[in-house]
Amino acid sequence: MSAPARPRSTDAHPPFSPEAVTTCTRRFREHVHIVTDSTRQARGLVLGPRPSGEVVGTLPPLYPEWLGGRTFCEAHGVRFPYVAGEMANGIATTRMVTEMARADMLGFFGAAGLGPPEVERAVRELAGRLEGRTNWGVNLIHSPAEPELEHRVAKLLLHHRVPCVSLSAYMELTPAAVLCAARGLRRDGDGRILRPTRILAKVSRPEVAERFLSPAPPDLLRRLVEQGELSAEEAELARRVPVAEDITVEADSGGHTDNRPLGSLLPRVLTLRDDLARRLGHRRPVGVGAAGGLGTPAGMAAAFALGAAYVVTGSVNQTATEAGVSDDAKDLLAQADVADVAMAPAADMFELGVTLQVLRRGTMFAPRATQLYTAYRAYPSLEELPRDVRTKLERDVLRASVDEVWERTKRFWEVRDPGQIARARSDPKHRMALVFRWYLGNSSRWAIDGDTTRRADYQIWCGPAMGAFNRWTAGGFLAERANRTVVQIALNLLEGAAVHTRAHQLRTYGVPVPAPAFAYTPRRLA
């Protein structure tokens, strides 16, 4: 018997050479054939039509659009399974959301930390820019210290028919969250329940995930009906569907995070989702996406390989040209490595002891905010702070007297929520919290505005993904700030994830894939 014919070379390289394998990995949008040599020991690659000779496998074309779940793309009217997540205080700007929508992806405006008038202006702007589109949304954050504000923002989003709402930092379901999920539910001609407002919920714990994977609690629905905010029909339909259309498993992210590893958390929530879908008889399983620590193609490919229907980025988008943060803060972010982050007290949940992840390199925010929380835990009121402690906080952290900060704090809350001032007058501990939260709240604003006199106090939400992104982009196209648009970041991460996915596919067929085949270099993509 004659030996099998030798396969054709690929791009002038023999099929079994590392160069040919690398080339085939890059050209993932084409059929690739795995071939063997005459000994049937070595394995190589050939692109194009099926070659003569021994072919042990053929991989069809691969596209970044196909990396996640098609049902996610269909539900949200997007081409790519990719979300630019909300970054609070408007850092995820209306411009960023607009660019993502026009690129057939999904983006959320960062409404957390803003007052209703600011949120409404952003919603009106987005509705005007993106008329006819439904692939955009706005964030609603759990606000246990300000439940009335949370409810007002929820009603505002519903009033303006925001097509998609991202619920974040929730520990329990609130009336506001359930209202967003249930308002407007109806059946179509085939009896299917339709959602006018699609809900994505960020979760980092299985017990919280279960609440969003299940129908809304009857007591909350009943209360909303009694208050006239839901109809009886809407409440009845809400008892038949999960609260969320999709849930985002948030691993080691910037901002609010439990620092959990994605490799452990995502499979756990996927299993929980499937168990609940079987038990509750859901017709459409809730989509499960991944967020946290995603700043490189390898990280993206890993998330999809774990079963994520979509991916969400956050920290890396703060360096995008559209991000609503100062160039000075972006310079600090661009210097970060994976370990240049720390945990610090959160302004919105200060009294609960909740922490969030921030940039450590180039700023003293984390240790200074921790000093404030330590004093809050140790003493019952501002008046009972020991003189040396008070002097140190005023000099090194607040850079103003406690009395002066209290006056500024009162002016803020008199506009935003006068009830906080009334409570502080009768509760010295709450008054202390408000004074210390003044620093925590303004530290983010100083970074956004680029107040270099307070650079050491910048609060910049950041996870390890930022450092990984910096190392990946160093010296290349995305290293230049002008090239770092939110869309170019997204397209390059997805393109690189497809390269990694193809390389892993080939490796499972026994192809000796060299290290350079995994190294995708960013470039301008259309």
N, C-alpha and C positions, 0 to 999 in steps of 0.2 A: 504494500500500500504506500502510495506516495505521501510525503509530508504535506500538511496543510499549507496553502499559499500564504505567503507573508503579507500581513495587512499593510495598507498604504500608510505613509507617514502623515503626520499632522503638522501643518505649517512648517515644513522643511525639517521637522524633528522626528526621529524614529519613534514609533508608538510607545516603546517601552522606556523612553528617556524621561528623566524628571521634568525636562522642559515641555515635553508633549503633555504630560499629566497636568502640569500647571496651566498650560494653555487651555486645555479642555475644561478645567475647573473654572476658569474665567468666563468661558463661553457657554454659560449654563443655559442659555436660551435655545440651544441646539441639541439635537439628539446626540448622545455619546454612546459608543459601543465599547464594551469591555472585551478585549481579545487576549488570546494566549499565544505564546510562541510555539515552535515545533516541539519543544519538550513538555509543553502544557504546564510548565512551572511558573514562568514569569507572566505577569499580566500588565497590559498596556491599554491605551485608549485611542479611539479613532472617531472623528466627528463626521457628520453627514450621512450619506446612504450606507446601508448595511454592507460591510466589506465581505469579501470572500475569506474563507479560512474559519478558524475556530472562534466563534463569538459566544461568550459565556453569559452575557447579559447586555441589555440596552436600557438606558435611562432616557425618558422623554424630556422635552424642554421643561425648564423650571423658571418661574417668574416670581419676583418679589411680591406681586399681588396675591400669590397663592400660598404664602407661607403660613397664614393664619386660618381662621375659620371663615368660609364663604358666607355663612349665615350672618356674621357680624357685618360684613361689607354690604350685604343685601339689606339688612335692617336699617343701616344708617346712611345708605346711599353713597357709599365711598368706594374708591377703587383699591385703596391700600388698607390693610389691617393695622393702622397706626394712628395714635392719638397724641397730640401735644397737650399735656395736662395743664390744669389750672395752677397758676402760681399767684399767691395772694397779693392783695394791695394793687391789683392791676398790673403786676409784672408780666403776666400773660395778657397782653394788650389786645384791644380790638383789632389792631393791624395784624397781629400774629394769628388770631382766629380767622380773620379774613383770608390771609394768604394760605392757611391750611385748607380752608374750605374750597378755595379756587383750585387747589392742587389735588382735589378729590380725596382729602383726608379729613380727619375730625380734630377740632381744637376747642378748648374751653377758655372762656374769659375768667380771669382770677378775681372773683367778686369778694372773696373773704377779706375781712378787715375794712371794707368800704361801706359807707352809709348808703341808704336807699337812693338818694338823689344821684350819687355817682354811678350806682349800678344801673339805674334807669337810663341815664345818658348813654351808657355803654350799650345797653340792650337796644335802644332806639337806633343807635349808630349801626350796630350789626344787622338789625332787621332791614335797614335801608340799603346797606351795602350788599347784603346777601339775599335780597328778595327772590323768592322762588326756591331757595336752597334750604335743605333741612339738616345738612351735615355741619352744624355748629351748635355750641351750647354755652352755658354759664354755670359756674360753681355755686352750690349752696353748702355752707359749712355748718357743722353742728356747733351751736353757741350756747352751752349750758349756763353761762353767766348772763346771757342776753337772749332768752327765748323769744321775747316779743320781737326783737330785731330779726331773728331767724325767720319768724312767721311772716313778718312784713315783706322780707325779701322773697320768700316763697310765693306769696300772693302776687307780688310784682312780676315774677317770672311767668306765672300762669296767666296773668292779665295780658301780657305782651306776647303770649303764645311762643315762648322760647322752645324750640323743638327738642332740645336735649338738656338735661340737668345732671350734673355730676355732684353726688352727695359725698362729702368727705368728712373725716374725723368723727364719725358717729360711733358712739358706744351703745346707745339705745335708739330705737326708733322714736321719733318725735312727731307731734301733730303736723309740723311743717313738712317733714319728709314724706309722711303718708299722704298728705294733701297733694303734693306734687305727683305722687305715683298714682293716685286714684281719681283726681279731677278729670272729667271728660271721658272716662272709660265708656265704651259702647260696643255693641255687637254689629258685625256687618251682615250682609244678606245670607252668608253661610253659617252664621252663628259664632264666628270667631270673635274673640274680644280684641278690640283695637285700642292702642295707646296713643293719645295725641302728644303726650310728653314722654319721651324715652328716658329712662333712668339708668345711669351708670353709678354704681356705688363702690367707693374704695373701702377695702377691708384688709385687716392684717391679723385677724383672729377668727378661728372657725366659728366660735359662738356668735360673733357679729355677722359673719357671712351667712349663717343660718337664718338670721332675721330677715335679710334681704332676699334670700332664696325662697322664703315662705310667704304666704299671703299676709297682708297687714293684720295686726291684732284687732279682734272684734271690738275691744273697748275703745281703742283710738278711733276706729271707724264710726262707732256709735256716737262718740263725743262730737266728731266733725259733722255728723248728720244733725244732731241736736242744735249745734251752733249755726246751722244753715250753710255750712261751707261745702258739704257734699249732699247729693241727692241720695235717696234710698237705693235707687237703681245703681248708682256709681259705687256705693258701699257694697252692694251685693256682688257686683262684678269684681270688686277688689278682693273679695274673699276667695276668688277662684284662680287668681294669678299671683305669681311672685311679686314682691314689691319692686324689684329691679328687672330691667331688660337685660343688663349685663352687670357683672361685678368685677372689679379690678383688684387682683391680689397684690397688695402693696408690701414689698419686701423692704430692703435696706435703703430707704429713700431719704431725700432731703425733707425738711419740715417735720410734720407729725409722722412718726414711724415707731414701730416696735423693734426695728433692727433685725427682723427675722430673715433667715436665708430663703431665697426663692425656691431652691431645690427641695426644701422640706415643706414649705407652706403651700405652694401651688398644687402639687399632687394631692395634698390633704383636702384642699378646698374642692378640687375636681371630683374627688371621690364623694365628698359630702353633697355636692351638686347632683351627682348621678343618683345617689341614694334617695335624696329628697324628691327628685323628679319621678322616680319609680313609686315612691310611697304616696306622693300627692297627685300623681297622674297628670303632670304638666305636659301639654301638647308640644311646647317648644322649650327645650332645656335652656336655662339661662346661660348666656355666653360668659366665659371666664377669661379675663385678660391678665397681663402681668405688668407690674411697674416696680421701680426701685432697683438701683444698681445697673440700669441699662444705658450704657454709654459707648459701647463698641459693637461692631458686627458680631463678634463672638458671643457677647451677652445676649444680643437679639436672637441669634440662631439657637442658643441654649433655651431661651424662654419659649420659642416656638416648638422646639423639640420636646419640652416638658408638657406641651399640650395647650399653650396659651392661644386663645382665639385672636388676640390682638395684643399689641404692646403700647405702653404709655411712657413717654419721656417727660422729664421735668427739669432736673438740675442743669442738664446740658443746654437747654433752651434759654437759660438766663444769659448766655453769651451771644445769643442770636441778635442780629441787627434790629429785629422788631421788639425785643424784650424791653419792658419798661423799668429798667434799672440803669444806673449811671455808668458811664465809661470807666470811672474809677473803680467801681465794684466789679465790673467785667474784667478789668485788669487783674484784680485779686483772684477772681475765679480762674482765670487763664493760667495762674501759677500753681494751682492746687494739684496735689497728687492724691492717691486713693486714701491715704491715712490722714489727710489734712482736714478732718472734720471732728466735731465734738457734739455732745448733747448739752442742751441748755433749757431752762424753764421757758414754757410757752406763755405768751402774753394772754391769749384768749382763755386758757385754762390754768392760769397761774395758781389759783387757790386750790385746785385739785391736784397739784403736783405733777401735771403732765409736762413732758419734755419734748423737744423737737431737735432735729439734726441741723447743724449750721456749719459754716466755714470756720475753721480754726486759724488757719494760716493768714497772718496779716491783720488780725483783729483780736481784741480782748473781750469781745462780747460774752462769750460763753462763761469765762470765770467771773466776770463782773455781774452777769445776771444771776449766777449761782450764789454770789455773795448776798444779793438781795433776797433770794428765796431762803437762804440760811437764816438771815435776820428775821424774815417773816415767820418762819417756823419757831424761832427761839423766843420771840418777845410778843406780848399781847397787843401792843400799840406803838405808834411812833413816839409817844411821850415817854415810854419806858425803855426806849433804846439807850444803852449806856452811852455816855458822852463820846468815848473813843470810837465806838462803833458808828454812831451817827456822823461824827466828823469825817471818818474814813469814807463812808458812803457818799456824803455830800461832796467831798473833795475828789475822790477817785472814780466814782461811778456817775452820780447825778450831775455833778459839776454845777450845782445850784443848791440852795438851802431847801430843806424839806418843806418849809412854809411856802417858799416860792413855787416849788413843784406842785404843791397842793392847790394853789391858786390857778395855775395853768390847767391842772387836772379838772377842777371845777368848771372852768370855762368850756372845756371839751365836752364833759358829760351833760352840762346844762342844755347843749344843743342835741347831743346824740341820744341821751337817755337820762332825764332828770331824776328818775327813780334811784339811780345809782348814788347820787349825791344824798338823797334822803336817807338811804340805807346807811351810807358812810357816817352820817351824823349820829346815828344811834348804835353803830357797830364799829368801834375803833379798829378792830382787826381788818374789816373790809376797807376802811379808809387807808390803812397801811398798804393793803394790796393794790388799791387804785394808784397810790403814789408810786409804788414800785413798778406797776404796769405802765406808767407814763414812760419810764425809761425803755421798757421792753417794746412798747408800741412805736416810740420815736426812733429807736435804733434801726428798724427796718426802713423808715422814711428817710433817715440820713443816708442810707445806702442807695436808696432809689434816687434821691436828689443829688447825690454826690457831694455832700457836705464834708469836705476834707478836714475841717477842724474837728470832726467827730469820727474820723476814719477808724480809730481804734475801737469805736463802739458800733461799727457796722454789724447789723444782724443780717446775714446772707444765708438763706436756706440752701443747704447743699448736702448731697450724699456722695458716696465713693464714686458714683458714675462720672462725676465731673473730672476727677483725676484720671480715670481710665480713658475718658474722651480726650483729654489733653495729651496723654501719651500716644494715643492712636493717631491723632491729627498732627503731631509735631512735625514741622518742616514741610508740610504738604498744603494742598489747596485750602482745606478748612482751618489751617493755622492762621490765615489772614482774616482779621476781624470782618472786613468788608464782604468776604465770601460766606460768612456764617449766617446765612438766612435760615429761618426755621424750616423751610422746605428743602434746601440743600442738605441740611443736617439730616432730615428724615430720609430723603432719597438715598443718601450715601450709606446710612445705617442699614436700610433695607437691602440695598444692592450688595453691600458687604455680607449681610446675613445670608443672602442667597448663595454667594460664593462659599461661605462656610458650610452651608447645608449641602451643597453639591460635593464639596470635598469630603464631608462625613459620609455621604451616600457611597462615594467611590471607595472609601476606605473599608466599608462593610462588605464590599465585593472582593476584598483582598488586594486592591490596587495599592501599591506603595506610594502614598501621597506625600510628597515632600513638604517641609515646613513652609517654603515660599508660597505654596498653593493656598494656604490659609491667610496670607497677608494681603488684604485688600487695601489699596491706597485710594483715598478720597479724590474725586475729580468733579468737575462741573457736569451735572446731569440735568436732562430736560424731562 
